[in-house]
Amino acid sequence: MEKHSPTPTKKANSKTVSQQKRHRRQWITFLRMCRYGVNNFTRNAWLTVAATAVMTITLFVVFVSVAAHNILSDTVTSLRDKVTMSIYLDHDTSQSDVDKAVTDVRNLSSVLSVSVQTPDQARTDFANQHKQDAGTLNALEQATDRFPWTISIKVVDINNTQQLADLVNNDAAVKTHLDANSPPSFAGDRREVIQKIAGAGDFAQKLGIIASVLFIGISMLIIFNTIRMAIFNRREEIQMMKLIGAEHSFIRGPFLVEAIVYGFFAALVATGLGYAVLVFAAPSLQTYGITVDSTLNMVTYYAGIVLLSMILIGAVIGIISSLLATRRYLKM
């Protein structure tokens, strides 16, 4: 009596069924790990509150650091747009020489834009600015000195004027026609203020990075100890799971889920606190000329992305802490 071997179709069907069963087991295992992890999160209220609170502070510091850096950058940019640096040329400089000097200035990589004011335009503008001051207008009428040509310049970085200084000292088209009574002004009266704000921005950025790293380290340490205590309290249960052949990933999984839950709730609270602080502080900051609107609008418009980013950061911190704890104390 002949024996018939399974047909290719039956083999394929059997393989498909086997894969479906394996995927189903994996999915059930994943759901169990998630359930055990959430249960672990609620087991010890004090540890949970402590870990979540420190994680919240960490993510809040990260949020504030990023927002502060963006606000200060916008403020410096806004002030930069209002600051004009000037080079003054003799009033008797020809139009062609002025054009040559303007071209040389415009070719500098640090220069954003260049405009020119003639001596007559400078005189008219000065008269308009002081039209309420009769004494100044009378002195202007009697004055024999003429106003110089003014080359007004806006630069990329208001704290970097080295190219302009080199041009004034070395460029023949500029150097030979400089007005002796009006030295170049590379930031005007606001230079000191701008430098202080830019310095404050750099300092705030560095301080924010240091604070973020510090609190991230503290958060990881607390979550590490929280997971370690959870492992210690469940050591007999874990040992039993290992004896019956539970995979390492199944034992480690709930602790990873627990740490991720810490990061999730901490991200929700930290994002809410950060946004609230930004909204309430905006009016006060604006009275000091600090540009807040663009940052606030960005956070509002991209609220979903901001929250997702915070959750991701919290999850990464939790996962790293949990992996270190399980590797160290589960001896896998």
Secondary structure, DSSP 8 states (H G I E B T S, - for coil): -------HHHHHHHHHHHHHHHHHHHHHHHHHHHHHHHHHHHH-HHHHHHHHHHHHHHHHHHHHHHHHHHHHHHHHHHHHHH--EEEEE-TT--HHHHHHHHHHHHTSTTEEEEEEE-HHHHHHHHHHHTTT-HHHHHHHHH------EEEEEEES-TT--HHHHHHHHH-HHHHTTB-TTS--BSSGGGHHHHHHHHHHHHHHHHHHHHHHHHHHHHHHHHHHHHHHHHHHHTHHHHHHHHHTT--HHHHHHHHHHHHHHHHHHHHHHHHHHHHHHHHHHHHHHHHTT---HHHHHHHHHTHHHHHHHHHHHHHHHHHHHHHHHHHHHS--
